[in-house]
């Protein structure tokens, strides 16, 4: 007979892409209302360096930052967090109905970073209600390793440094240090 086991609560994270029409403080204020207390927030970086995927909808000169939230929560909340993030984006629609903010939630655990998506693909697992989960980075031998499908910005040195620092702080919490 096998026994059901549950993972440690994980750290809710989000990658937020935004145009220069919206200030980071405004975004964080809206996220705070649904996601909880901000834990770590990265600096903005030039998202245009990595892709032009959002250019048609959001324009050029896009910025991105990573953030995390407390309290820790179950990994099974990821679907709910993606649905909430889709709704939160509506706070920042332009007059012509286009997004000026894109929120991609996920979670960080000691072994991986998982992101949520509304797009199906072969490497994504269906979570329900039109939401899919994707292992984006795996942690081993002291660093996060990308997979074949990992987005370029998540492979950057900037992301690596941020997520390693975040993992160190998360590990302290899990081990009872904070």
Secondary structure by P-SEA (a helix, b strand, c coil): cbbbbbccbbbbbbbbbbcccccaaaaaaaaaacccccccccccccccccccccccccccbbbbbbbcccccccccaaaaaaaaaaaaaaacccccccccbbbbbbcccccbbbbbccccccccccccccbbbbbcccccccbbbbccccccccccaaaaaaaaaaaaaaaaaaaccc
